[in-house]
Amino acid sequence: MEENKIYNESKLDEIFLSYDKILYKLNIQNIKTKTGNNITHKDLRYAIQIMQRKHKNCRWKSEKIRSRNSYILIEGYYWLINVYFNNKKKLIDADIEFFKKRIQQYEELLKLESKNLFDKDMKIQELVNYFNKKYETIEKAIWKMLKIHNNYRYIESDNYIITKEGIEWLCKNCFKQNYLEILESYKMELTEKYIRAGYIYDNFFNKN
């Protein structure tokens, strides 16, 4: 039996959705644009463009193979409703919250202990490369941090060292985009384990 015959349409909707079905779900849930209007196909297509640009490594959108249609993984659909069309939070904050929750869900499903994403101290020069920012930008962020947590920096062999707790603070408070990238990278690491465990992820069953 061909793989795409195994699942009926209702079962496939638990894995991925067409644009029409996403739009229908958004409208029956009364989810609006940031200006309070009903979401149109144009709004949805633009939202998916943003989703692809920000998170293409997540493989949420199918590639067109046999038709003009594309589909969105259910995880991508959840991103649309909880991040892009979330009118209560800034996009970056909603994005971070989304990936933190997805990580927790993957870890619980796979029965994995939570991973410490910040596990080593670094010299200031190392942070320049870590965050891909200018030295002056890192220094300003550190001074901001030290006003609250002066114990997050110490001296070793005439070098200023920022503790792992300090690096986490900088990520969460000064360099949120870097923090989001770290979360996404770990989420995809978990996703690969999820696939190896036998769960379906980016399989579109030749629908497109």
DOGU-761892 format. One record per residue: residue in three letters; x, y, z of N, C-alpha, C, O, CB in turn. Coordinates in steps of 0.1 Angstrom, whole numbers. Glycine has a CB too. Example, Ala and Ser with C-alpha at 12.3 -4.5 7.8 and 13.67 -1.06 7.14 Angstrom:
 residuo    nu    nv    nw   cau   cav   caw    cu    cv    cw    ou    ov    ow   cbu   cbv   cbw
     ALA   132   -57    78   123   -45    78   132   -33    78   142   -33    85   113   -45    90
     SER   128   -22    71   137   -11    71   129     0    79   134    11    80   141    -6    57
% end
This chain:
 residuo    nu    nv    nw   cau   cav   caw    cu    cv    cw    ou    ov    ow   cbu   cbv   cbw
     MET     9   -12     0     0     0     0     9    12     0    18    13     8   -10     0    12
     GLU     6    22    -8    14    34    -9    12    42     4     2    42    11     9    43   -21
     GLU    24    49     7    24    56    20    13    66    22     7    67    33    37    62    22
     ASN    10    73    11     0    83    12   -14    78    13   -24    86    14     1    93     0
     LYS   -16    65    12   -29    59    13   -32    54    28   -43    51    31   -31    47     4
     ILE   -21    54    36   -22    50    50   -31    59    58   -39    54    66    -9    48    56
     TYR   -30    72    56   -37    82    64   -48    88    56   -47    91    44   -27    93    69
     ASN   -60    89    62   -71    96    56   -69   111    58   -60   115    65   -84    91    61
     GLU   -78   119    52   -76   133    53   -76   139    67   -68   148    70   -87   140    44
     SER   -86   134    75   -87   139    89   -74   136    97   -70   144   105   -99   133    96
     LYS   -68   124    94   -55   121   101   -44   129    96   -35   134   104   -52   106    99
     LEU   -44   132    83   -33   141    78   -34   155    83   -24   162    85   -34   141    62
     ASP   -46   159    87   -48   173    92   -41   174   106   -38   185   110   -62   176    94
     GLU   -38   163   112   -30   163   125   -15   165   122    -8   167   132   -33   151   133
     ILE   -11   163   110     3   164   106     6   177    99    16   184   101     7   152    98
     PHE    -2   180    89     0   193    81   -14   198    76   -23   190    75    10   191    70
     LEU   -14   211    72   -26   217    68   -24   225    55   -13   230    52   -32   226    79
     SER   -34   226    47   -34   234    35   -36   249    39   -40   251    50   -44   230    24
     TYR   -33   258    30   -35   272    33   -50   275    36   -53   282    45   -30   281    22
     ASP   -58   269    28   -73   271    30   -77   266    44   -85   273    50   -81   263    19
     LYS   -72   255    48   -77   250    61   -71   258    72   -78   260    82   -72   235    63
     ILE   -59   263    71   -53   272    81   -62   285    82   -65   289    93   -38   276    77
     LEU   -65   290    70   -73   303    70   -87   300    77   -91   309    84   -75   308    56
     TYR   -93   289    74  -105   286    80  -104   285    95  -113   290   102  -111   273    74
     LYS   -94   278   100   -92   276   114   -89   290   121   -95   292   132   -80   267   117
     LEU   -81   298   115   -79   311   120   -91   320   122   -93   326   132   -68   319   112
     ASN  -100   319   111  -112   327   112  -122   322   121  -129   330   128  -118   328    98
     ILE  -124   309   122  -134   304   132  -129   306   146  -138   306   156  -137   289   129
     GLN  -116   307   148  -111   310   162  -111   325   164  -107   330   175   -97   305   163
     ASN  -116   333   154  -117   348   156  -103   354   158  -102   364   165  -126   351   167
     ILE   -93   348   152   -79   354   153   -78   365   143   -82   363   131   -68   343   151
     LYS   -73   376   147   -73   388   138   -59   392   135   -49   388   141   -80   400   145
     THR   -58   402   125   -45   408   123   -42   418   134   -51   420   142   -45   415   109
     LYS   -30   424   134   -27   433   144   -35   446   143   -36   454   153   -12   437   143
     THR   -41   448   132   -50   460   130   -65   456   133   -74   465   132   -49   466   116
     GLY   -67   444   138   -81   440   142   -90   435   130  -102   434   132   -87   451   149
     ASN   -84   432   119   -92   428   107   -91   413   106   -82   406   111   -87   435    94
     ASN  -101   407    99  -101   393    96   -89   390    87   -85   398    79  -114   389    88
     ILE   -83   378    89   -71   374    82   -75   369    68   -84   361    66   -63   363    89
     THR   -68   375    58   -71   371    44   -60   361    39   -50   359    46   -72   383    35
     HIS   -62   356    27   -52   348    21   -39   355    19   -28   350    21   -57   342     7
     LYS   -40   368    16   -28   376    14   -21   378    27    -9   377    27   -32   390     9
     ASP   -28   380    38   -22   381    51   -15   368    55    -4   368    60   -33   384    62
     LEU   -22   357    52   -16   344    55    -3   341    47     7   336    53   -26   333    53
     ARG    -4   344    34     8   341    26    20   350    31    31   345    31     5   345    11
     TYR    17   362    35    28   371    40    33   365    53    46   365    56    23   385    42
     ALA    24   361    62    29   355    75    38   343    73    47   341    80    16   351    83
     ILE    34   335    63    42   323    60    56   327    54    66   320    57    35   314    50
     GLN    56   337    46    69   342    41    78   346    53    90   343    53    67   355    32
     ILE    72   353    63    80   357    75    84   345    82    96   344    87    72   366    84
     MET    75   335    84    78   323    91    90   315    84    99   311    91    66   313    91
     GLN    90   315    71   101   308    63   114   316    65   124   309    66    97   308    49
     ARG   113   329    64   126   337    65   132   335    79   144   335    80   123   351    62
     LYS   124   335    89   129   334   103   133   320   107   142   318   115   118   339   113
     HIS   125   310   102   127   296   107   127   286    96   120   275    97   116   293   117
     LYS   134   288    85   134   278    74   141   265    78   138   255    73   142   284    62
     ASN   149   265    88   156   253    93   145   243    99   148   231   101   167   256   103
     CYS   134   249   103   124   240   109   116   232    99   109   223   103   114   249   117
     ARG   117   235    87   111   227    76    96   227    77    90   216    75   117   213    76
     TRP    90   238    81    75   238    83    67   238    70    55   235    70    72   249    92
     LYS    73   243    60    66   245    47    70   234    37    82   232    36    67   259    41
     SER    61   227    30    65   217    20    70   224     8    66   235     5    53   208    17
     GLU    79   217     1    84   222   -12    74   217   -23    69   206   -22    98   217   -15
     LYS    71   226   -33    63   222   -44    69   212   -53    81   214   -57    58   235   -52
     ILE    63   201   -55    69   190   -63    60   187   -75    64   188   -86    71   178   -55
     ARG    48   183   -72    39   179   -83    27   189   -86    20   187   -96    33   166   -80
     SER    26   199   -77    15   208   -79    19   222   -75    30   224   -70     2   203   -71
     ARG    10   231   -76    12   245   -72    10   247   -57    12   258   -51     4   255   -80
     ASN     4   237   -50     1   238   -36    12   236   -27    21   228   -30   -11   229   -33
     SER    12   242   -15    21   239    -5    13   237     8     1   241     9    31   251    -2
     TYR    20   230    17    13   227    30    22   231    42    34   233    40    10   212    31
     ILE    16   233    53    23   238    65    22   227    76    11   223    79    18   251    70
     LEU    33   223    81    33   214    93    25   219   104    24   231   106    47   210    97
     ILE    19   211   112    10   215   123    18   224   133    13   233   139     4   203   130
     GLU    31   221   134    40   229   143    41   243   138    41   252   145    54   222   145
     GLY    42   244   124    42   257   118    29   265   120    29   277   122    45   256   103
     TYR    18   257   119     5   263   122     4   269   136    -1   280   138    -6   253   120
     TYR     9   261   146     9   266   160    18   279   161    15   288   169    15   255   169
     TRP    29   279   153    37   291   153    29   303   148    30   314   154    50   289   144
     LEU    22   301   137    14   312   132     4   318   142     3   330   143     6   307   119
     ILE    -3   309   149   -13   314   158    -8   319   171   -13   328   177   -24   303   161
     ASN     4   313   176     9   317   189    20   328   188    24   334   198    15   305   195
     VAL    25   330   176    36   340   174    32   351   165    30   362   169    49   333   169
     TYR    31   348   152    29   358   142    15   366   145    15   378   144    29   353   128
     PHE     5   358   147    -8   364   149   -12   366   164   -23   368   168   -19   356   143
     ASN    -1   366   172    -3   369   187    -2   384   188     9   390   187     8   362   195
     ASN   -13   390   191   -14   405   193   -11   410   207   -12   422   209   -27   410   188
     LYS    -7   401   216    -5   405   229    10   407   233    13   413   243   -11   395   239
     LYS    18   401   224    33   402   227    41   407   215    36   406   204    38   388   232
     LYS    53   412   217    62   415   207    66   402   200    66   391   206    74   422   212
     LEU    68   403   187    71   391   179    83   383   185    82   371   186    74   395   164
     ILE    94   390   188   106   383   193   102   376   207   107   365   209   117   393   195
     ASP    95   382   215    91   376   228    82   364   226    84   354   233    85   386   237
     ALA    72   365   217    63   354   215    71   343   208    68   331   211    52   359   206
     ASP    80   346   200    89   336   193    97   328   203    97   316   203    98   342   182
     ILE   103   335   212   111   328   222   103   319   231   106   308   234   119   339   231
     GLU    91   324   235    82   317   244    77   304   236    76   294   243    70   325   248
     PHE    75   305   224    70   294   216    81   283   216    78   271   218    67   298   201
     PHE    93   287   213   104   276   212   107   270   225   110   258   226   116   282   206
     LYS   106   278   236   108   273   249    97   262   253   101   252   258   108   284   260
     LYS    85   265   249    74   255   251    76   243   243    74   232   247    61   262   249
     ARG    80   245   230    82   233   221    93   224   227    92   212   226    85   238   207
     ILE   104   230   231   115   223   237   110   215   249   113   203   250   126   232   241
     GLN   102   221   258    97   214   269    88   202   265    89   191   271    89   223   278
     GLN    80   204   255    71   193   250    79   182   244    76   170   247    61   199   240
     TYR    89   185   236    98   175   230   105   167   241   106   155   241   108   181   220
     GLU   111   174   251   118   167   261   109   158   269   113   147   273   125   178   271
     GLU    97   163   272    88   154   280    84   142   272    83   131   277    75   162   284
     LEU    81   144   259    77   133   250    88   122   249    85   110   249    72   138   237
     LEU   100   127   247   112   118   245   118   114   258   127   106   258   122   125   237
     LYS   112   119   270   117   115   283   132   119   285   140   110   289   115   100   286
     LEU   135   131   281   149   136   282   149   147   293   140   154   295   153   142   269
     GLU   161   147   300   163   158   310   165   171   303   170   171   291   175   154   319
     SER   161   182   309   163   195   303   178   197   301   186   195   310   156   206   312
     LYS   181   203   290   195   206   286   199   220   291   191   229   289   198   204   271
     ASN   211   221   297   216   234   301   222   240   288   233   236   284   226   234   312
     LEU   216   251   283   221   257   270   232   266   273   239   271   263   210   264   264
     PHE   235   269   285   246   278   289   255   271   299   252   271   311   241   292   294
     ASP   266   265   294   273   256   303   288   260   305   295   252   311   272   242   297
     LYS   292   271   300   306   275   302   308   290   303   300   298   297   315   269   291
     ASP   318   294   311   321   309   312   329   313   299   335   304   293   329   311   325
     MET   329   326   296   336   330   284   343   343   287   339   352   295   327   331   272
     LYS   355   345   280   361   358   280   353   368   271   345   364   263   376   357   274
     ILE   355   381   274   347   391   266   349   389   251   340   390   243   351   405   271
     GLN   362   387   247   365   385   233   357   373   227   353   374   215   380   384   231
     GLU   356   363   235   348   351   230   334   355   228   327   350   219   350   340   240
     LEU   329   364   236   315   368   235   312   376   222   302   376   216   310   376   247
     VAL   323   383   218   322   390   205   319   381   194   310   383   185   335   398   202
     ASN   325   369   193   323   359   183   310   352   186   302   348   177   334   349   183
     TYR   307   349   198   295   341   202   282   349   198   273   343   193   295   339   218
     PHE   282   362   201   270   370   197   271   376   183   261   382   178   268   380   207
     ASN   283   376   177   286   383   165   282   397   165   275   403   157   278   376   153
     LYS   288   404   176   286   418   178   299   425   180   309   419   183   276   420   191
     LYS   299   438   179   311   446   181   315   445   196   306   444   205   309   460   176
     TYR   328   447   198   333   447   212   326   457   221   322   454   232   348   449   212
     GLU   324   469   215   318   480   222   303   476   226   298   480   237   318   493   214
     THR   296   469   217   282   465   220   282   455   231   273   456   240   276   459   207
     ILE   291   446   231   292   436   242   295   443   255   289   440   266   303   425   239
     GLU   304   452   255   308   460   267   296   467   273   294   467   285   319   470   265
     LYS   288   474   265   277   481   270   267   472   276   261   475   286   270   489   258
     ALA   265   460   270   255   450   275   260   445   289   252   443   298   253   439   265
     ILE   273   443   290   279   438   302   277   448   314   274   444   325   294   435   300
     TRP   279   461   311   278   471   321   263   472   325   260   474   337   282   485   315
     LYS   254   470   316   240   469   320   237   457   329   230   458   339   231   468   307
     MET   243   446   326   242   434   334   248   436   348   242   432   358   248   422   327
     LEU   260   442   349   267   444   362   259   453   372   261   452   384   280   449   359
     LYS   251   461   366   243   470   375   233   462   384   229   466   394   235   481   367
     ILE   230   450   378   220   441   385   227   429   391   224   425   402   210   436   375
     HIS   237   424   384   244   411   388   259   413   387   265   409   378   240   399   380
     ASN   265   420   397   279   423   396   288   410   399   300   410   397   283   433   407
     ASN   282   399   403   289   387   405   290   378   392   295   367   393   283   379   416
     TYR   284   383   381   285   375   369   297   378   361   299   373   350   272   379   360
     ARG   306   386   366   319   388   360   331   386   370   329   391   381   320   402   354
     TYR   342   380   366   353   379   375   366   380   366   366   380   354   353   365   382
     ILE   377   381   373   390   382   366   398   370   368   399   364   379   398   395   372
     GLU   404   365   357   413   353   358   424   356   348   422   358   336   405   340   354
     SER   436   355   353   449   357   345   447   370   337   450   371   325   451   346   335
     ASP   443   381   344   442   394   339   432   396   328   432   405   320   455   399   333
     ASN   423   386   327   412   386   317   398   387   324   396   380   334   412   374   308
     TYR   390   395   319   376   396   324   368   384   319   369   381   307   369   409   321
     ILE   362   376   328   354   364   324   340   367   328   337   371   339   360   352   330
     ILE   331   363   319   316   364   322   311   349   324   314   340   317   308   370   310
     THR   305   348   336   300   335   339   289   330   330   283   338   322   295   335   354
     LYS   286   317   330   276   311   322   262   317   326   254   319   317   275   296   323
     GLU   260   320   338   248   327   342   247   341   336   236   346   332   247   328   358
     GLY   258   347   335   259   361   329   256   360   314   249   369   308   272   367   331
     ILE   261   350   307   259   348   293   244   346   291   238   351   281   267   336   287
     GLU   238   338   299   223   335   298   216   348   300   206   351   293   219   325   308
     TRP   220   356   310   213   369   312   214   378   300   205   385   296   219   376   325
     LEU   226   379   294   228   387   282   220   383   271   214   391   264   243   387   278
     CYS   219   370   269   210   364   258   196   368   260   189   373   251   211   349   258
     LYS   191   367   272   177   369   275   173   383   276   161   387   273   173   362   288
     ASN   182   392   279   179   406   281   185   416   271   179   427   269   183   410   294
     CYS   195   412   264   202   421   255   203   416   241   202   424   231   216   424   260
     PHE   204   403   239   206   398   226   195   387   223   199   375   222   220   392   224
     LYS   183   391   223   172   381   222   172   373   209   168   361   209   159   388   223
     GLN   176   379   198   177   372   186   187   360   186   184   349   181   180   381   174
     ASN   198   363   193   208   352   195   202   341   204   204   329   201   221   357   202
     TYR   194   345   214   188   335   223   178   327   215   177   314   217   181   342   234
     LEU   170   333   206   161   326   198   168   316   189   163   305   187   153   336   189
     GLU   179   320   183   187   311   174   192   299   182   192   287   177   198   318   168
     ILE   196   301   194   201   290   203   189   280   206   191   268   205   207   295   216
     LEU   178   286   209   166   278   212   162   270   200   158   258   200   154   286   217
     GLU   162   276   188   157   269   176   167   258   172   163   247   169   157   279   164
     SER   180   260   174   190   250   171   188   238   180   188   226   175   204   256   173
     TYR   185   240   193   183   229   202   169   222   199   168   210   200   183   234   216
     LYS   159   230   195   146   224   192   148   215   180   142   204   180   136   235   188
     MET   156   219   170   158   210   158   166   198   162   164   187   156   165   218   147
     GLU   175   199   171   182   188   176   173   177   182   174   165   180   193   192   187
     LEU   163   183   190   153   174   196   143   168   185   139   157   186   144   182   206
     THR   141   176   175   132   172   164   138   160   157   131   150   153   130   183   154
     GLU   151   160   155   158   148   148   157   136   157   155   125   152   173   152   145
     LYS   158   138   170   156   126   179   141   121   178   139   109   179   160   130   193
     TYR   132   131   177   118   128   176   115   119   164   108   109   164   110   141   176
     ILE   122   123   152   120   115   140   126   101   141   120    91   137   127   123   128
     ARG   138   101   147   145    88   149   137    78   158   138    66   157   159    90   155
     ALA   129    84   167   120    76   176   108    71   169   100    64   175   116    85   188
     GLY   106    75   156    95    69   148    83    78   147    73    74   141    91    57   155
     TYR    84    91   151    73   100   150    74   107   136    85   108   130    73   110   161
     ILE    63   111   131    62   118   118    64   133   120    58   139   129    48   116   111
     TYR    73   139   112    75   153   113    73   159    99    62   163    96    90   156   118
     ASP    84   160    91    83   167    78    80   158    66    86   159    56    95   175    75
     ASN    70   149    68    66   140    58    52   145    53    42   145    60    64   125    63
     PHE    52   149    40    40   155    34    32   145    26    23   148    19    43   167    27
     PHE    37   132    26    30   121    19    27   124     4    16   120    -1    17   118    27
     ASN    36   131    -2    34   134   -17    22   141   -20    17   141   -31    35   120   -24
     LYS    16   149   -10     4   156   -13     6   168   -22    -3   173   -29    -2   161     1
     ASN    18   174   -21    21   186   -29    27   183   -42    29   192   -50    29   195   -21
% end
